[in-house]
Amino acid sequence: MTDEEIVVAFALIRLDNATADLDLEDIAALLVHRLPPDQILDLATRNLAERDELRGAVFPTAVEHVLRTVLTARGPVD
């Protein structure tokens, strides 16, 4: 899953749940929950590589990668 696909999927899930009071981490968790296991593992692996770590729980690490990708795409907040 590319960074662009992550951002688009995140935006679609956010639109689908517009009436719910979800924060960004909850939306990222919903996105990861909908992915097949191999893509979850890929996101977690990419996040651990970025953090220069060897181990971590798969689901929370994948959620962190999605959140990091979305926040990076949004750019700095003034």
Contacts in CASP RR format, 6 or more apart in sequence:
PFRMAT RR
TARGET T0000
AUTHOR 0000-0000-0000
METHOD contacts of the structure
MODEL  1
MTDEEIVVAFALIRLDNATADLDLEDIAALLVHRLPPDQILDLATRNLAE
RDELRGAVFPTAVEHVLRTVLTARGPVD
1 9 0 8 1.000
1 35 0 8 1.000
1 39 0 8 1.000
1 42 0 8 1.000
1 43 0 8 1.000
3 69 0 8 1.000
3 72 0 8 1.000
3 73 0 8 1.000
6 31 0 8 1.000
6 43 0 8 1.000
6 66 0 8 1.000
6 69 0 8 1.000
6 70 0 8 1.000
7 69 0 8 1.000
7 70 0 8 1.000
7 73 0 8 1.000
9 31 0 8 1.000
9 34 0 8 1.000
10 27 0 8 1.000
10 28 0 8 1.000
10 31 0 8 1.000
10 66 0 8 1.000
10 70 0 8 1.000
13 27 0 8 1.000
13 30 0 8 1.000
13 31 0 8 1.000
13 34 0 8 1.000
14 22 0 8 1.000
14 27 0 8 1.000
17 27 0 8 1.000
17 30 0 8 1.000
22 30 0 8 1.000
24 67 0 8 1.000
24 70 0 8 1.000
24 71 0 8 1.000
25 63 0 8 1.000
25 67 0 8 1.000
28 63 0 8 1.000
28 64 0 8 1.000
28 66 0 8 1.000
28 67 0 8 1.000
28 70 0 8 1.000
29 59 0 8 1.000
29 63 0 8 1.000
31 66 0 8 1.000
32 40 0 8 1.000
32 43 0 8 1.000
32 59 0 8 1.000
32 62 0 8 1.000
32 63 0 8 1.000
32 66 0 8 1.000
35 43 0 8 1.000
35 62 0 8 1.000
40 58 0 8 1.000
40 59 0 8 1.000
40 62 0 8 1.000
41 58 0 8 1.000
41 62 0 8 1.000
43 61 0 8 1.000
43 62 0 8 1.000
43 65 0 8 1.000
43 66 0 8 1.000
44 56 0 8 1.000
44 58 0 8 1.000
44 59 0 8 1.000
44 61 0 8 1.000
44 62 0 8 1.000
44 65 0 8 1.000
46 65 0 8 1.000
47 61 0 8 1.000
47 62 0 8 1.000
47 64 0 8 1.000
47 65 0 8 1.000
47 68 0 8 1.000
48 54 0 8 1.000
48 55 0 8 1.000
48 56 0 8 1.000
48 61 0 8 1.000
50 65 0 8 1.000
50 68 0 8 1.000
END
